[in-house]
Amino acid sequence: KHEKVLQEGDRSVAVQTLQYLLAYIAVFDNTVPPIPVTGYFGPQTRDAVLAFQSERGLTADGIVGALTWDAIYDTYRGIILSQPEQSFANTPSPFPGNFLVRGSSGEDVRILQENLTTAASVWPEITAPSVTGYFGQATEAAVRAFQQLEGIEPNGIVGPITWTALSLAAADIADGNLRIAGQFSPNT
């Protein structure tokens, strides 16, 4: 989890994460206005933070500190866990709410590794990691390669931006919708 304090005027990947989580929450909670994921903490993001803080009984100051981060993560996870499993059939896996880094383990890492393996099937720049459920050096290298290809800061950390981009790419590959250079169209 991010513990970095964010406020209006900040610009970072952490702000993108905040915006992603708030935008997702806004779909299910009409007291939180929907916002774009831009990486810039502007007035729209401040208004969404203030609305979220007010609704949750937090100090409504528009600053995202540890208590606000925790409440946002808890709300996001609650929404994800309350959705029936079939809600996500044939769609990209929603971000699990936990950042995945070297040393992480479990089912979320296994899903990440499966998606990286799928991506590696069309991008030679990505070396498929073993699907073990443990986030080791090979998984980190594959994540960095994917991030580089997608124009995401190649830090090897899987937050909502990387998770979503990879899940969408893997779903497109699985559905046959992702075309790479030199791949023939089925109509030719």
Residue pairs with C-beta under 8 A, 6 or more apart in sequence:
1 69
1 70
1 73
1 98
1 99
2 14
2 17
2 18
2 69
2 99
3 66
3 69
4 12
4 14
5 63
5 64
5 65
6 12
6 14
6 15
6 18
6 41
6 63
6 64
7 41
7 62
7 63
7 64
8 41
8 42
8 43
8 45
8 46
8 62
9 41
10 40
10 41
11 39
11 40
11 41
12 39
13 39
13 153
13 155
13 159
13 161
15 38
15 39
15 40
15 41
15 45
16 37
16 38
16 39
16 159
16 160
16 161
17 159
17 160
17 161
18 41
18 45
18 49
18 64
18 72
19 35
19 36
19 37
19 38
19 39
19 45
19 48
20 37
20 95
20 160
20 161
20 164
21 72
21 73
21 76
21 160
22 32
22 35
22 45
22 48
22 49
22 52
22 72
23 34
23 35
23 36
23 37
24 76
24 79
24 94
24 95
25 32
25 52
25 72
25 75
25 76
25 79
26 32
26 33
26 34
26 35
26 48
27 34
28 79
29 55
29 75
31 51
31 52
31 54
31 55
32 48
32 51
32 52
32 55
33 44
33 47
33 48
33 51
34 48
35 44
35 45
35 47
35 48
36 44
37 161
46 62
49 62
49 63
49 64
49 68
50 60
50 61
50 62
52 58
52 68
52 71
52 72
52 75
53 59
53 60
53 61
53 62
53 68
53 71
54 60
56 71
56 75
58 67
58 68
58 71
59 67
64 72
73 97
76 95
76 97
77 97
80 94
80 96
80 97
83 94
88 94
90 171
90 175
91 171
92 164
92 167
92 168
92 170
92 171
93 111
93 115
93 163
93 167
94 167
95 159
95 160
95 163
95 164
96 108
96 111
96 163
98 104
98 108
99 157
99 158
99 159
100 108
100 109
100 112
100 135
100 157
100 158
100 163
101 135
101 140
101 156
101 157
101 158
102 135
102 136
102 137
102 139
102 140
102 156
103 135
104 134
104 135
105 133
105 134
105 135
106 133
107 133
109 132
109 133
109 134
109 135
109 139
110 131
110 132
110 133
112 135
112 139
112 143
112 158
112 163
112 166
113 129
113 130
113 131
113 132
113 133
113 139
113 142
114 131
114 170
115 166
115 167
115 169
115 170
116 126
116 128
116 129
116 139
116 142
116 143
116 146
116 166
117 128
117 129
117 131
118 169
118 170
118 173
118 174
119 126
119 142
119 146
119 166
119 169
119 170
119 173
120 126
120 127
120 128
120 142
121 128
121 173
122 173
122 178
122 180
123 145
123 146
123 149
123 180
125 145
125 148
125 149
126 142
126 145
126 146
126 149
127 138
127 141
127 142
127 145
128 142
129 136
129 138
129 139
129 141
129 142
130 138
140 156
141 156
143 156
143 157
143 158
143 162
144 154
144 155
144 156
145 154
146 152
146 162
146 165
146 166
146 169
147 153
147 154
147 155
147 156
147 162
148 154
150 162
150 165
150 169
152 161
152 162
152 165
158 166
169 178
172 178
179 185
